[in-house]
Amino acid sequence: MAATVDEALELSPQDLLRDYEGINACAPMVRYGKLPFRETVAQYKTQLVWTPMMLAAEFSRSATARDSEFSTSKTERGTFWLNERHCGDGAAEWDASPEPQRGVHSPPAPSRKRQRRVRGRVIIQFAANDPVQLADAAELVQPWVDGIDLNCGCPQKWAYQEGIGCALLRKPELVHDLVRTTKARLGWNFPVSVKIRVDDDKSRTNELVTSAVAAGADFISVHGRTRHQSSEAHPVDPEAIAFAASCAKGVVPIVANGDVFTREEGENLRRQTGVQGVMSARGLLANPALFSGYAQTPPEALQHFVRLSTAYGLIFPLFHRHVSYMLENHFATRRDRIYFNSLASYAGVLDWLDDQGFLGDAAVDTIASGINRI
């Protein structure tokens, strides 16, 4: 699809990963990743954003669940200048002479990578163990998203007991059916991806990745921990991610997930694993601008999130928690942190932010008009 100066290419997530360098992603999380947060990270070199994990069964049968769990806007996708992975042909120099000069050979013009303006993509993640329920949920939301993702990585105990998330890691046949049924329902050109964790038994990882690819998965995200390893106690395993990527045999792009808290850590993980994209969860919660190279949340990112939260009516407990994460490196003392966490209303949080100098006058006026609608 061609684009003018004022337009951006709209490509599938897998084409972005396959054809462009430096693709970054905001990982799916339980609860976190609502519209104001997705739209904020999309301003800071995060080209792929995931919604929170949603239960396909509830989403497909309850309008109330759909309304409370998912919302979108025309402005949530960012636009980015990206370098193509492959060099374009060098431009030939014009020779005005009527005949070629014999015996004179000019060196070929150097190839250089073209830069294109592209639009970010939004992917909704579902947890499911029933192919029809997943396809039903995916069909309902298809017009408003750019891809469907199947969660095979949630390690929480309740999810495992329900037979979703990590419970699918050793059920490659079921994963195959889930992906294939959804692809058949949505049309084979609509992106469907799978997010997994690695397994202590490499043959299990190989079987799962192979099954997902054979079913038609367009790309795979790999968290470099097993289902028994917590993020706090176990470092990510780049070798395990690289092995999972090798199982795909280059047929589909791979996104690596785990322990990305700075732009440099993201680039190191990309190099170590040879993947096409890197993904962050806890890192972006603490600093939505990390892929732009900021060491901590810049005030303008916090202001952007606050404006969007008040405009869209994000529920207060989630708003409060997000702001707490973003400020974790700004609290001067433990007492400051405890006091902030005790605030019980939008007004209290906004007054505190204003007193601490996090909000400018223009931001206060804009936010005030939004909070009156909550």
N, C-alpha and C positions, 0 to 999 in steps of 0.2 A: 504494500500500500504506500503510495507516494505521499510526501508531506511538503507543504509550503513552509516559508519562514515562520508563519504564525501557527502552524499546526504541528502536531507530534505524531509520530508513528504509533499505531496501536497494534502491538504484537501479542501473541500468546506468551504466557510465562516461560514455556519451554524454549520458544524462539529467542526471548530475551537472554536466557541463560546460555543457550547454544551459540548465539551470534555476537554477543557483546561482552566486554570485559568488566570486571569489578561489580558484579551484581550482588546487592545486599538485600537481606530479608528480615522482617520482623516476625519472630516465631509465634505460632499459636499458643495461647495459654488458656487456662480455665479462668473465666471472668474477665481477665485483662485483655485489652485489645479492642475495646469499643471504638466507635466512630471518632470521637475527639482525639483519642490517642493515635489511631491509625493516620488520621489526617495530619497530626503533628509530626510524626516520624517521617512521613512522606515529604516533608519540607527539607529533610536533611539526608539526602543520598540513600534513602531506603526505597528501593524500586519495587520490591514485592512485599505486600503486607497481608498477614493472615488475620482473620477474625478469631475470637475466642473459640475454643472447642464447644460444639453444640451437639446435643443428643438428637440424632436423626429421627428416632421414634416420636419424641415430643414435638419436634419441629414440624413433622409431616402431618400430625393429627390435631395440632392446636394452634389456632390463629393467635391466641393470647401469647403463647410461647414464641411464635414468630415475631410478633410486634415487640416483645420485651427483649428478645435476644439479638435481633438483627436490625440495623438501620444503615443507610448509606446516603451519600450526597454526590452531586455532580462535581464537587471540588476535592473529594478525598484522594484522588489519584494525582500524585505529583508528576512533573515533567523534568526530564534529565537529559543532559548532553553526555552521550556515551560513545566510547571508541569501539568500532567493530573489531572483532577478533582477528579477522584476516585482512591483510593489506590489499588496498585497491591497486589497479594497474597504474603504473606511472604515466603521467601526461606526456604525450609525444610533442617534441618541439617542432614548430612550423618551419619548413624549409621552402623559401620562395624561389630557389633556383629551378630552371626548367628541366634540368636533368640531375640525377643523383651524382654526387662526387665519388668517383671510383677510387678505391684504395683508402678512403677515409672512413673510419668507423667511430661513431660517437658512442660513449658508454650509455647504457639504458638509464632512463630517468629513475631515480630511487622511488621505490614503492612506499606509500605511507598509509597509515590507518585512517579511514574516514571517521568523522565524528557525526553522529546523528542525534536529533532530538526525539526522544521517545517518551511515551506515557507509562507511568507505573501501573501495576496490576493488583487487584484485590482478589484474594482467595478465601473461600469459606471452608472451615474445617468441620467435619462431622465425625462423631463416634457412633459406630453402628456394628451390628453383627447379623443383620438381616438384609440381604441384597435388595429386596423390594422396598423396604423402609428407607434405605439410603437413596435409592433411585427416586422415590417419591419426594423426599426432602430436597434432593438436588434439582429436580424438575421445577419445584416451586420457586426456588431462588435463582435459577439459571439466568434470567434476564438481567439481574442486577450485579452479578459477579463475573470474574474472568477465569474462574477455575473452581473445582471441587477437590477437597483434600480429605483423604481417609486417615483418621488417627489410629495408628498402631503403636503408639508410643507412650500414652498416658500411664504412669506407673502407680497411680493412686489405688489404694486397696479397694475402694468401692467400685472403681471402674473395672478392675480385674475380676471382682466377684460378679459383676454384671455381664462379663464376657465381652467387654469392649476394651479399647486401648491396647495395653501390653498383652492382654489375653489373646490377641490375634497374632502375636509374633511367631508362635509355633503352630499356626493354622493356615499354611500357605494356600490350601485349596479354598478355604472360605474367603481369604483376601482376593484370590483370583475371581471368585464369583461376585464379590462385592464390586470390584472394579469393572468387570466385564458387563454386569447388569446395568451399572450406572452409565457406562459408555454407550451401550446399546440404546438406553432410554434418551440420553441427551444428544445423541449424534456423535459419530466417531471423531469429529473435528473439535469437539468441546473438551478442554483440558480437564483431566482427572489425574490427581497425583496421590502419593502415599507417603506418610511420615512414619518412620520406624526407629527403633533403637537397635543397637548391635546385640549380638548374642555371644555368650561364652563359647558356644559351639559354632564354629565358623560355617559348618555345613548347613546349619539352620539359617544363618544369614543369607547364604548363597541360594538356598531353596526359596526363601521368602522373596528376595529381590528378583530372582528368575521368574517366579510365578507372577509377580506384579507386572513385570515388563511384558510377559507373554499375554497377560490379560488386557494390555493396552494402556497401562499407566504411562503418562507423558513425561513425568520426572519424579524423582524420589528424594526426600529429605531424610538425612541420617543423623540421629543424635548419638554421639559417641560414648554412651554409657549403656550398661545393661539395665533391665528393669529392676534389678535389686540394688543398683548403685544410686545413691542420692547425689544431687548436685553439690551439696555442701561438703560431703566427705570424700568424694572421689573425683579426681581430675578427668577431663575428657580424654579419650584414647584416639589420637589421630590415625594410628595404624589400623585400628578397627574400622574407622570411617573409610580410609583408603581401600581396605579390603572390600567393604560393601560396595564402594564405587566400582571396583574392578569387576564385581559380579555382574554389573549392568553391561559390561563389555562395550561401553561407548554408545549404546543404542539410545539411551535417554540421559539427560543432564542430571547431575547430583548436587544437592545443597547440603553443606556440612553445618551442624548445630552443636554448640557446647562451648562454654567458657570464653565467649567473645565479649569483653568489656571495654575494649579500645579498638580504634581503627587498625592499629598495628597488630593486635592479636587476631583480628579478622583476616588480615593479609597473610599472617604466618600460617593460620589454619588452612587457608586456600592453597598456599604453596606446599604445605606438608601433605595434604590429602589429594591434591590434583583435581579438586572439584570445580564446578562452574559457578557456584554461589556460596555465600556464607550467611548464617542466620544467628540472630541474637534474641534472647528473651530477657533475662535478668539485667543484662547490660543496658538494653534500651529502656527498661523500666526506670533505671537509675539515671540514665542520660539519653534522652531521645535523639540527641545530636551526635552520638558517638561516631557514626560512620562519616560525619563531616569533619572529624578530627578534634572535636572539643573534648577536653579532659573531664568536664563536668557540665551539668545542664546549664546552658546559657540563659540569661534572663528572658531573652526574646522567645525562646522555646517554651519556657514556663508560661509566659504571658499568652502565647498562642494557644496553648492547651487550656488555660483558664478561660479565655474568650470563647473557645469552641464548646467547652463544657457547659458554660452558662447559656450559650446560644442554643445548644441541642438538648439541654435539660438532663445531663448526666446525673444519675442518682448520687446523693451526697457521700455515702460511705465509699463508693468507688472513686469518686473525685478526690476525697480526702486521702485515700490510700495512695493514689497515683502521685499526688503532690508530695506526700511524705517520702516516697521513693526518690523523686526528682531532687529533693532537698537534702538527702541523707549526707552529702558531703559539704553542705552549707551550715549545718547546725554547729554552733560554736561549743556548746556543752551538752552533756546528757540531759540536764535540766531543760534546755531549750527543746530538745526532742520530745521529752515527756510532756511538756506544756503543749506543744503543737499537736501531739497525738490526742490530747484531751479536748481539743476544740470540737464542737458538736454541731456546727452549722456552716453553711456557705458564707454567711456574713462574718462569722468568727474567723474563718480561714482567710477571707479577703482582707479583713482589717489587719490581721497579723502580717500578711504579705505586704500590704501597703506600709505598715509601720516599719518593716524591715527593709524597705526600699526596693522590693522585687517588682513592684508595679509602677509604671510611669503614669502621669496624669491622663494621657490619651487612653491608656489601657484601662484605667479606672472608670472613665466615662463609658467606654464601650462595654465593659463587663457589667456595670451597673444597669445598663439598658437590657442586658440579657438575663440577669438574675431576677428581674421583676417578672419574667415569664415562667420561672420554675415553680 
